[in-house]
Amino acid sequence: MVLKHSFPWWLLALRALGWLVSGLAALLGLLWGLGALYYQGPQRPLLLWPVLALWALAWLTASVWAWRSGRMLLLWGVGALLLAAMLVWWSTIAPRQDRDWADDVAHITSLQRDAEDGDRVVLQHVRNFSWRSETDYTARWDTRSYDLSQLRSVDMAVSYWMGPAIAHTLVSFGFADGQQLVFSFEIRKEKGEAFDALAGFFKRYELALIAADERDILAVRTNARGEQVFLYRVDMPQPAMRNLLLSYAQQADRLHAQPRWYHTLTANCTTIVWDMARSLVGGLPLNWQLLASGYLPEYLHAVGGLTPGQPLSALRAAGDITDRAQQWQAPAGADDLTASIDFSRAIRQGIPPLPQP
């Protein structure tokens, strides 16, 4: 008499699911390692390509071996050893301050507090470039003093450079005398280096926090790079404005002392701003629009952070500063500060004001 053994359908389904999860995990491990080695491995192709091939061969061998033997745990065990070895090497790759930086990120802003006046801060290395094109510019880095008691506004600039979902976020602080101070988280490029979103997942770029004039950091986007820039007024009480500016300045000071990696998903121009704002204001919900940075205006409008009583479409139409920035010309004989203030006023023409408190 022959006994036939059968397995219940649910057990077979569970086993199939286990192999599917194991295969996907192995694929992710393989792809992450390939990316890490490609962007951080040997720079010479004669060394890089054999290293990539060995990594892929190790994962392929482990997968085939586990499948042929029917031992799912074998794949998990070998995969864990491969990833552990990779992570040991990965942990040794530290951000640096001593690279040959591009001119526009040659410095990171640092902060000084006035011991005699708690409302006054001094910022070193405020960028104040004059841009004629992306490659033709006059480089200037200033030391500036700001009175926080004169802080009057916070505006958000969103610069679109690759479709509606991808944008760069900047925050501009306005003072009673008309000056604007912009903070921008950016990659700290080396000379001749260009941004690659995929490389940003693999410790390719250090993080920079730049403080700059609007006439520099907004005009380079509208006039030199041909990006479309929108400006939105942020509805925020004065104490929160002050705390946010100090948070920016302190974060810049920390980056000045201790470098940090940029990350395309978790440490970019939008997620870091949201994280700081949440710690200061509180109650800001996490939303997928924070990851698709081009939709940040939709997020802020939904939580009541923009000009109240106005539909987003109207704010977007009025906040498109691209043409105004491109058409602006410095007043004849104006000094540098007067020109900067005039530029900031010109690009805000037609933007609905916030209601007075």
C-alpha positions in Angstrom: 0.0 0.0 0.0 1.4 3.4 -1.0 0.8 6.4 1.2 0.5 9.7 -0.5 1.5 12.8 1.4 -0.2 16.0 0.5 0.3 19.5 1.9 -2.6 21.9 2.6 -3.0 24.7 0.1 -2.3 27.3 2.6 1.0 25.8 3.5 2.1 25.7 -0.1 0.9 29.3 -0.6 2.9 30.4 2.6 6.0 28.7 1.2 5.6 30.4 -2.2 5.2 33.7 -0.4 8.3 33.1 1.6 10.3 32.4 -1.6 8.9 35.6 -3.2 9.8 37.7 -0.2 13.3 36.1 -0.1 13.8 36.8 -3.8 12.7 40.4 -3.5 15.0 40.9 -0.5 17.9 39.4 -2.4 17.2 41.7 -5.3 17.1 44.8 -3.1 20.4 43.7 -1.5 22.0 43.2 -4.9 20.8 46.5 -6.3 21.7 48.5 -3.2 25.2 47.0 -3.2 25.7 47.7 -6.9 24.7 51.3 -6.3 27.0 51.7 -3.3 29.9 50.2 -5.1 29.3 52.1 -8.3 29.2 55.5 -6.6 31.7 54.9 -3.8 33.8 52.0 -5.1 37.0 52.2 -7.1 37.1 55.1 -9.5 39.1 53.3 -12.2 36.8 51.3 -14.5 39.4 48.4 -14.7 38.8 47.9 -11.0 35.2 49.0 -10.6 33.6 46.6 -13.1 35.2 43.4 -11.7 34.1 44.4 -8.2 30.5 44.9 -9.5 30.6 41.6 -11.2 31.8 39.8 -8.1 29.1 41.3 -6.0 26.4 40.3 -8.5 27.9 36.8 -8.8 27.9 36.3 -5.1 24.1 37.1 -4.9 23.3 34.9 -7.9 25.3 32.0 -6.6 23.6 32.2 -3.2 20.1 32.4 -4.8 20.6 29.5 -7.1 22.2 27.4 -4.3 19.3 28.1 -2.0 16.7 27.4 -4.7 18.2 24.1 -5.8 18.6 22.9 -2.2 15.2 24.1 -1.2 16.7 25.9 1.8 15.2 29.4 2.1 17.2 30.2 5.2 20.4 29.6 3.3 19.6 32.6 1.1 18.8 34.8 4.2 22.0 33.7 5.9 24.4 34.3 2.9 22.6 37.6 2.1 23.0 38.8 5.7 26.7 38.0 5.6 27.1 39.9 2.3 25.2 42.9 3.6 27.1 42.9 6.9 30.4 43.0 5.1 29.2 45.8 2.8 27.9 47.8 5.8 31.2 47.6 7.6 32.9 49.2 4.6 30.0 51.6 4.1 30.3 52.9 7.7 33.9 54.0 7.0 32.8 56.5 4.3 32.5 59.8 6.2 31.6 63.3 4.9 34.4 65.8 4.5 35.0 69.5 4.5 38.2 69.6 2.5 37.2 68.9 -1.1 37.7 71.2 -4.0 34.3 72.8 -3.8 32.4 74.7 -6.5 32.5 78.4 -6.0 28.8 78.8 -5.1 29.2 76.3 -2.2 32.7 77.1 -1.2 31.6 78.3 2.2 28.8 77.3 4.7 27.2 80.0 6.7 28.3 80.2 10.4 26.6 82.0 13.3 27.6 84.4 16.0 25.4 85.7 18.7 25.8 89.3 20.0 26.6 88.9 23.8 25.3 92.4 24.5 22.2 92.3 22.3 20.2 89.0 22.3 18.1 90.1 19.3 21.1 90.5 17.1 22.9 87.7 15.1 25.9 87.9 13.0 26.2 85.6 10.0 29.5 84.9 8.3 29.7 83.8 4.7 26.3 85.2 3.4 26.4 84.6 -0.3 26.0 87.7 -2.5 26.9 86.6 -6.1 26.1 88.6 -9.2 25.1 86.2 -11.9 25.4 86.9 -15.6 25.2 83.2 -16.5 25.8 79.9 -14.7 29.5 80.1 -15.5 29.9 83.9 -15.5 29.5 85.6 -12.2 31.1 87.8 -9.6 31.6 85.9 -6.3 31.1 87.7 -3.0 30.7 86.3 0.5 29.7 88.9 3.2 29.5 89.1 7.0 26.1 90.5 7.9 24.3 91.5 11.1 20.5 91.0 11.6 18.2 92.3 14.2 15.6 89.6 15.0 13.2 92.1 16.6 12.9 93.6 13.1 11.9 90.3 11.5 8.5 90.8 9.7 7.9 87.9 7.2 8.6 84.4 6.1 8.2 83.5 2.4 8.7 80.1 0.7 10.2 80.0 -2.8 9.7 76.8 -4.9 11.9 76.5 -7.9 10.8 73.9 -10.5 13.7 72.4 -12.6 12.4 69.0 -13.6 8.6 68.6 -14.0 5.8 69.4 -11.6 6.8 66.9 -8.9 10.4 67.9 -8.4 11.4 71.3 -7.1 13.9 73.1 -4.8 12.6 74.7 -1.7 14.0 77.9 -0.2 12.9 80.0 2.8 13.2 83.8 2.8 13.1 86.0 5.9 12.0 89.6 5.5 13.1 92.5 7.8 11.5 95.9 8.4 14.1 97.7 6.3 13.3 95.6 3.2 16.2 93.2 3.4 15.6 89.6 2.7 17.7 86.7 3.9 17.3 83.3 2.1 18.3 79.9 3.5 18.7 77.0 1.1 19.8 73.4 1.7 21.8 72.3 -1.3 24.2 69.6 -2.3 27.8 70.7 -1.8 29.2 70.1 -5.3 32.8 69.7 -6.1 34.1 71.7 -9.1 32.9 70.2 -12.3 30.3 68.0 -10.5 26.6 67.9 -11.4 23.6 66.7 -9.4 22.4 63.1 -9.9 19.3 62.2 -7.9 20.3 58.5 -7.8 23.8 59.3 -6.6 22.1 61.2 -3.7 21.1 57.9 -2.2 24.7 56.7 -1.9 26.8 59.3 0.0 27.9 61.1 -3.1 27.2 64.7 -1.9 27.8 66.5 1.4 25.0 68.8 2.6 25.4 72.5 2.4 23.2 75.2 4.0 23.6 78.5 2.2 22.4 81.9 3.4 22.1 84.4 0.6 20.5 87.5 -0.9 17.3 86.9 -3.0 19.0 88.8 -5.8 21.6 86.0 -5.8 19.9 82.8 -5.0 16.5 83.4 -6.7 17.8 85.2 -9.7 20.3 82.5 -10.5 17.4 80.1 -10.9 15.1 82.4 -12.9 17.7 84.2 -15.0 20.7 81.9 -15.4 19.2 78.4 -15.2 15.8 79.1 -16.7 13.8 77.6 -13.8 10.3 78.6 -12.9 10.1 80.1 -9.4 7.0 80.7 -7.3 7.0 82.7 -4.1 4.4 82.1 -1.3 3.8 84.1 1.9 3.8 81.8 4.9 1.4 82.6 7.7 3.5 82.4 10.8 3.6 84.4 14.1 6.7 86.5 14.8 8.1 84.3 17.6 7.9 81.3 15.3 9.6 83.3 12.5 12.4 84.2 14.9 12.8 80.6 16.1 12.8 79.2 12.6 15.5 81.7 11.5 17.7 80.8 14.5 17.1 77.1 13.8 18.4 77.6 10.3 21.4 79.6 11.5 22.2 77.0 14.1 21.9 74.1 11.6 24.2 76.0 9.3 26.7 76.5 12.1 26.6 72.7 12.9 27.2 71.8 9.3 30.1 74.3 9.2 31.6 72.4 12.1 30.5 68.9 11.3 29.8 67.8 7.7 26.7 65.7 6.9 25.6 63.7 3.9 22.8 64.8 1.6 20.2 62.1 1.0 17.8 62.3 -1.9 14.9 61.0 0.1 15.5 61.7 3.8 17.8 64.7 4.0 16.9 67.0 1.2 15.8 70.7 0.9 12.2 69.9 1.7 12.3 67.2 4.4 14.8 69.0 6.5 12.8 72.2 6.4 9.6 70.3 7.4 11.5 68.6 10.3 12.7 71.9 11.6 9.3 73.5 11.3 7.6 70.6 13.0 9.9 70.9 16.0 9.2 74.6 16.3 5.5 74.8 15.4 4.2 71.3 16.1 1.2 69.6 14.7 2.4 69.3 11.1 1.4 65.9 9.7 3.6 63.7 7.6 2.5 63.5 4.0 3.7 62.1 0.7 3.8 65.6 -0.7 6.9 66.2 1.4 8.7 63.6 -0.6 7.4 65.0 -4.0 8.7 68.4 -3.2 7.0 70.1 -6.1 3.7 69.6 -4.2 4.8 71.4 -1.0 2.6 74.4 -1.7 -0.4 72.0 -1.8 0.7 70.6 1.6 1.1 74.0 3.2 -2.2 75.3 1.8 -4.0 72.3 3.1 -2.6 72.8 6.7 -3.5 76.5 6.6 0.1 77.7 6.3 -0.3 80.1 3.3 -2.3 83.3 2.8 -5.8 82.6 4.2 -8.9 83.1 2.2 -7.2 82.6 -1.2 -7.4 79.5 -3.4 -4.1 77.9 -4.2 -4.6 78.6 -7.9 -4.7 82.3 -7.3 -1.6 82.2 -5.0 0.3 80.2 -7.6 -0.6 82.6 -10.4 0.3 85.7 -8.3 3.4 84.1 -6.9 5.1 83.2 -10.2 8.1 85.6 -10.0 9.9 84.3 -13.1 9.1 87.1 -15.5 9.4 89.8 -12.9 12.9 88.6 -11.9 14.0 88.3 -15.5 12.7 91.8 -16.4 14.1 93.5 -13.3 17.0 96.0 -13.7 19.0 97.6 -10.9 18.2 101.3 -10.4 20.9 103.5 -11.9 23.5 104.4 -9.3 22.1 102.1 -6.7 24.5 100.5 -4.2 24.5 96.8 -3.5 22.0 96.9 -0.6 19.6 99.2 -2.3 19.6 97.0 -5.5 18.9 93.9 -3.4 16.0 95.6 -1.6 14.6 96.8 -4.9 14.8 93.3 -6.5 12.9 91.8 -3.5 10.2 94.4 -3.8 9.9 94.0 -7.5 9.4 90.3 -7.5 6.6 90.6 -4.9 4.4 92.9 -7.0 0.9 91.5 -7.1 1.4 88.8 -4.4 -1.5 89.0 -1.9 -0.4 90.2 1.5 -1.1 88.4 4.7 -3.8 89.9 6.9 -2.3 92.2 9.6 -2.4 90.7 13.1 
